[in-house]
Amino acid sequence: MKLLLDTHAFIWCDSDPAQLSPRAASAPRDPANTVWLSVVSVWEMVIKNQLGKLALRLPLSQIVAQQQANGFQVLAITLAHTLANEGLPLVHKDPFDRLLAAQAIVETAELVTADPIFAQYPVRVLW
């Protein structure tokens, strides 16, 4: 199974796994699954950290490197991901969430998220 982690799911996988549902906690640890962290989420975390809205236990580059050592892969933003936004309903205007939804659709991945907004997008959610 292909999994794309929402930003909060990535943070919780790293620093507070108790926040994850049982399925969201176990699926990324299954070696049969491909687990992606989107560059979109990295960008969002950088911005929120700079604004003082996100405190991280280590510098983000170290956290990402540690999770890559655990098997997480970084998913780049492609033209196909960006253009897929055209077909998404205008549920809300959060560009990070919209691009994560588009990436999940294009990559046929399940989006690991607790955010109920994604139920309004044509994306498979794992929680």
Beta strands, then each sheet from edge to edge (+ up, - down):
strand 1: 2-5
strand 2: 34-38
strand 3: 73-75
strand 4: 110-112
strand 5: 125-126
sheet 1: 3+ 2+ 1+ 4+ 5+
end
